[in-house]
Amino acid sequence: MRTMQRNAANGLLGIVTTVLLGAGCAGTPSKGSVADGRTGSASNDVRGSIAQLALSMVGVQYRYGGAHPRDGFDCSGLVHYTYTSNGQAVPRTSQAQFNAARKIPFEQAAEGDLVFFRDQEKLSHVGIYLGDGRFVHAPSTGGSVRVANIDAPYYQSNLIAVGRLLP
């Protein structure tokens, strides 16, 4: 039992170290990174860190009301966790995130921006844009955090806004 606990602790330490090292390198321009054209700015560093942290959560189980990798995530919990882990204040619910975000045209979307979707007539989902038409999200019960393409028919027809919380 102690060996399992020690292995789990060492595994967690490795993950945390990887995330922190990755965040430290997030300001380095990389091929395929989508930014708003300003390399080296603090805003782009934070955008990249948010996107990379969100990507590192791929595989974490969905849990309604979840806002931490150890417990699981719902869609707005994933946004809340990645933003607050990068020192950015953000509301907890998708509706509050929608209300707080400046709406921008999809063509101006950059990594770290939020994409909002509707189900029927109301806001129902949020994800973190990665660039190149991809976003990270915690989709639904029974699923896990994953990357999706905005061009998929469901997302294309239900996208209601792109929002920016960062400068």
C-alpha positions as a LaTeX table, in Angstrom:
\begin{tabular}{lrrr}
\hline
Residue & $x$ (\AA) & $y$ (\AA) & $z$ (\AA) \\
\hline
Met1 & 0.00 & 0.00 & 0.00 \\
Arg2 & 2.80 & 2.43 & 0.91 \\
Thr3 & 4.54 & 1.66 & $-2.37$ \\
Met4 & 1.36 & 2.48 & $-4.31$ \\
Gln5 & 0.98 & 5.74 & $-2.39$ \\
Arg6 & 4.62 & 6.65 & $-2.99$ \\
Asn7 & 4.31 & 5.81 & $-6.71$ \\
Ala8 & 1.14 & 7.90 & $-6.93$ \\
Ala9 & 2.85 & 10.81 & $-5.16$ \\
Asn10 & 5.90 & 10.55 & $-7.46$ \\
Gly11 & 3.61 & 10.42 & $-10.50$ \\
Leu12 & 1.74 & 13.53 & $-9.33$ \\
Leu13 & 5.03 & 15.32 & $-8.67$ \\
Gly14 & 6.15 & 14.47 & $-12.22$ \\
Ile15 & 2.93 & 15.84 & $-13.69$ \\
Val16 & 3.15 & 19.05 & $-11.65$ \\
Thr17 & 6.80 & 19.50 & $-12.64$ \\
Thr18 & 5.97 & 18.96 & $-16.31$ \\
Val19 & 3.13 & 21.49 & $-16.18$ \\
Leu20 & 5.29 & 24.07 & $-14.41$ \\
Leu21 & 8.20 & 23.58 & $-16.81$ \\
Gly22 & 5.80 & 23.80 & $-19.75$ \\
Ala23 & 4.30 & 26.99 & $-18.37$ \\
Gly24 & 7.78 & 28.46 & $-17.97$ \\
Cys25 & 8.46 & 27.87 & $-21.67$ \\
Ala26 & 5.08 & 29.05 & $-22.90$ \\
Gly27 & 6.44 & 32.40 & $-24.04$ \\
Thr28 & 8.71 & 30.76 & $-26.57$ \\
Pro29 & 7.14 & 30.96 & $-30.03$ \\
Ser30 & 6.37 & 27.54 & $-31.43$ \\
Lys31 & 5.36 & 26.31 & $-34.85$ \\
Gly32 & 1.59 & 26.13 & $-35.13$ \\
Ser33 & 0.96 & 28.51 & $-32.24$ \\
Val34 & $-1.89$ & 30.89 & $-32.97$ \\
Ala35 & $-1.45$ & 34.31 & $-31.48$ \\
Asp36 & $-2.65$ & 37.76 & $-32.37$ \\
Gly37 & 0.63 & 38.65 & $-34.06$ \\
Arg38 & 2.37 & 40.14 & $-31.05$ \\
Thr39 & 5.16 & 37.77 & $-30.06$ \\
Gly40 & 6.73 & 38.10 & $-26.65$ \\
Ser41 & 3.91 & 40.08 & $-25.06$ \\
Ala42 & 2.68 & 39.21 & $-21.57$ \\
Ser43 & $-0.78$ & 38.63 & $-23.02$ \\
Asn44 & 0.52 & 36.00 & $-25.45$ \\
Asp45 & 2.55 & 34.32 & $-22.69$ \\
Val46 & $-0.60$ & 33.96 & $-20.59$ \\
Arg47 & $-2.66$ & 32.82 & $-23.60$ \\
Gly48 & $-0.11$ & 30.13 & $-24.37$ \\
Ser49 & 0.07 & 29.02 & $-20.75$ \\
Ile50 & $-3.71$ & 28.76 & $-20.53$ \\
Ala51 & $-3.89$ & 26.76 & $-23.76$ \\
Gln52 & $-1.07$ & 24.43 & $-22.71$ \\
Leu53 & $-2.54$ & 23.81 & $-19.26$ \\
Ala54 & $-5.94$ & 23.09 & $-20.82$ \\
Leu55 & $-4.29$ & 20.62 & $-23.22$ \\
Ser56 & $-2.55$ & 18.91 & $-20.31$ \\
Met57 & $-6.00$ & 18.21 & $-18.82$ \\
Val58 & $-7.05$ & 16.05 & $-21.80$ \\
Gly59 & $-8.29$ & 12.74 & $-20.41$ \\
Val60 & $-9.51$ & 14.09 & $-17.05$ \\
Gln61 & $-13.04$ & 12.81 & $-16.45$ \\
Tyr62 & $-16.10$ & 15.03 & $-16.77$ \\
Arg63 & $-17.88$ & 15.78 & $-13.51$ \\
Tyr64 & $-20.77$ & 18.21 & $-13.17$ \\
Gly65 & $-19.62$ & 21.03 & $-10.88$ \\
Gly66 & $-16.00$ & 19.83 & $-11.08$ \\
Ala67 & $-13.24$ & 22.42 & $-11.15$ \\
His68 & $-10.03$ & 20.53 & $-10.37$ \\
Pro69 & $-8.15$ & 17.70 & $-12.11$ \\
Arg70 & $-8.33$ & 15.43 & $-9.05$ \\
Asp71 & $-12.14$ & 15.71 & $-8.98$ \\
Gly72 & $-12.93$ & 16.10 & $-12.69$ \\
Phe73 & $-14.20$ & 19.06 & $-14.68$ \\
Asp74 & $-17.35$ & 20.43 & $-16.15$ \\
Cys75 & $-16.87$ & 22.85 & $-19.06$ \\
Ser76 & $-16.79$ & 26.07 & $-17.04$ \\
Gly77 & $-14.73$ & 24.42 & $-14.30$ \\
Leu78 & $-12.01$ & 23.67 & $-16.85$ \\
Val79 & $-12.00$ & 27.33 & $-17.93$ \\
His80 & $-11.97$ & 28.50 & $-14.31$ \\
Tyr81 & $-9.11$ & 26.18 & $-13.36$ \\
Thr82 & $-6.87$ & 27.01 & $-16.32$ \\
Tyr83 & $-7.37$ & 30.76 & $-16.00$ \\
Thr84 & $-6.99$ & 30.98 & $-12.21$ \\
Ser85 & $-3.94$ & 28.69 & $-12.32$ \\
Asn86 & $-2.42$ & 31.34 & $-14.57$ \\
Gly87 & $-3.26$ & 34.20 & $-12.22$ \\
Gln88 & $-6.33$ & 35.39 & $-14.13$ \\
Ala89 & $-9.60$ & 36.12 & $-12.33$ \\
Val90 & $-12.52$ & 34.49 & $-14.10$ \\
Pro91 & $-16.11$ & 33.75 & $-13.04$ \\
Arg92 & $-16.98$ & 30.12 & $-12.28$ \\
Thr93 & $-20.07$ & 29.45 & $-14.44$ \\
Ser94 & $-20.37$ & 29.45 & $-18.23$ \\
Gln95 & $-23.09$ & 32.11 & $-18.11$ \\
Ala96 & $-20.94$ & 34.39 & $-15.93$ \\
Gln97 & $-17.94$ & 33.73 & $-18.20$ \\
Phe98 & $-20.08$ & 34.62 & $-21.22$ \\
Asn99 & $-21.23$ & 37.84 & $-19.54$ \\
Ala100 & $-17.66$ & 38.83 & $-18.57$ \\
Ala101 & $-16.08$ & 38.14 & $-21.99$ \\
Arg102 & $-15.70$ & 40.74 & $-24.74$ \\
Lys103 & $-17.29$ & 39.23 & $-27.83$ \\
Ile104 & $-15.01$ & 39.15 & $-30.86$ \\
Pro105 & $-15.37$ & 37.86 & $-34.43$ \\
Phe106 & $-14.28$ & 34.24 & $-34.88$ \\
Glu107 & $-11.63$ & 35.41 & $-37.35$ \\
Gln108 & $-9.89$ & 37.25 & $-34.47$ \\
Ala109 & $-9.92$ & 34.26 & $-32.10$ \\
Ala110 & $-6.56$ & 33.47 & $-30.52$ \\
Glu111 & $-5.43$ & 30.70 & $-28.21$ \\
Gly112 & $-6.89$ & 31.14 & $-24.75$ \\
Asp113 & $-10.09$ & 32.80 & $-25.98$ \\
Leu114 & $-13.38$ & 31.14 & $-25.10$ \\
Val115 & $-15.88$ & 29.57 & $-27.48$ \\
Phe116 & $-19.51$ & 29.45 & $-26.35$ \\
Phe117 & $-22.22$ & 27.10 & $-27.58$ \\
Arg118 & $-25.98$ & 26.83 & $-27.18$ \\
Asp119 & $-28.31$ & 23.92 & $-26.75$ \\
Gln120 & $-31.72$ & 24.85 & $-28.13$ \\
Glu121 & $-32.11$ & 28.50 & $-27.12$ \\
Lys122 & $-29.77$ & 28.89 & $-24.13$ \\
Leu123 & $-26.05$ & 28.97 & $-23.48$ \\
Ser124 & $-24.96$ & 25.47 & $-22.57$ \\
His125 & $-21.24$ & 25.00 & $-23.11$ \\
Val126 & $-17.83$ & 26.69 & $-23.17$ \\
Gly127 & $-14.40$ & 25.65 & $-24.38$ \\
Ile128 & $-10.90$ & 27.11 & $-24.65$ \\
Tyr129 & $-9.77$ & 27.94 & $-28.17$ \\
Leu130 & $-6.38$ & 26.57 & $-29.26$ \\
Gly131 & $-6.15$ & 27.97 & $-32.77$ \\
Asp132 & $-6.48$ & 26.28 & $-36.15$ \\
Gly133 & $-10.18$ & 25.63 & $-35.45$ \\
Arg134 & $-9.49$ & 23.45 & $-32.40$ \\
Phe135 & $-10.64$ & 23.87 & $-28.82$ \\
Val136 & $-10.35$ & 22.00 & $-25.49$ \\
His137 & $-13.49$ & 21.26 & $-23.51$ \\
Ala138 & $-15.10$ & 19.00 & $-20.93$ \\
Pro139 & $-18.07$ & 17.75 & $-22.97$ \\
Ser140 & $-20.54$ & 15.78 & $-20.88$ \\
Thr141 & $-21.24$ & 13.09 & $-18.32$ \\
Gly142 & $-19.42$ & 9.88 & $-19.15$ \\
Gly143 & $-16.82$ & 11.73 & $-21.20$ \\
Ser144 & $-13.49$ & 13.33 & $-20.49$ \\
Val145 & $-11.65$ & 16.52 & $-21.38$ \\
Arg146 & $-10.79$ & 16.40 & $-25.08$ \\
Val147 & $-9.86$ & 18.44 & $-28.12$ \\
Ala148 & $-12.58$ & 19.05 & $-30.72$ \\
Asn149 & $-12.78$ & 20.83 & $-34.05$ \\
Ile150 & $-15.04$ & 23.86 & $-34.36$ \\
Asp151 & $-15.85$ & 22.73 & $-37.92$ \\
Ala152 & $-17.68$ & 19.61 & $-36.70$ \\
Pro153 & $-21.35$ & 20.02 & $-37.67$ \\
Tyr154 & $-22.69$ & 20.16 & $-34.09$ \\
Tyr155 & $-20.20$ & 22.81 & $-32.94$ \\
Gln156 & $-20.48$ & 24.80 & $-36.16$ \\
Ser157 & $-24.26$ & 25.05 & $-35.89$ \\
Asn158 & $-24.32$ & 25.77 & $-32.14$ \\
Leu159 & $-21.45$ & 28.26 & $-31.79$ \\
Ile160 & $-22.96$ & 31.48 & $-30.47$ \\
Ala161 & $-19.91$ & 33.58 & $-29.59$ \\
Val162 & $-16.17$ & 33.84 & $-29.20$ \\
Gly163 & $-15.20$ & 35.70 & $-26.06$ \\
Arg164 & $-11.98$ & 37.25 & $-24.83$ \\
Leu165 & $-11.21$ & 37.66 & $-21.16$ \\
Leu166 & $-7.57$ & 38.67 & $-21.66$ \\
Pro167 & $-6.32$ & 42.00 & $-23.07$ \\
\hline
\end{tabular}
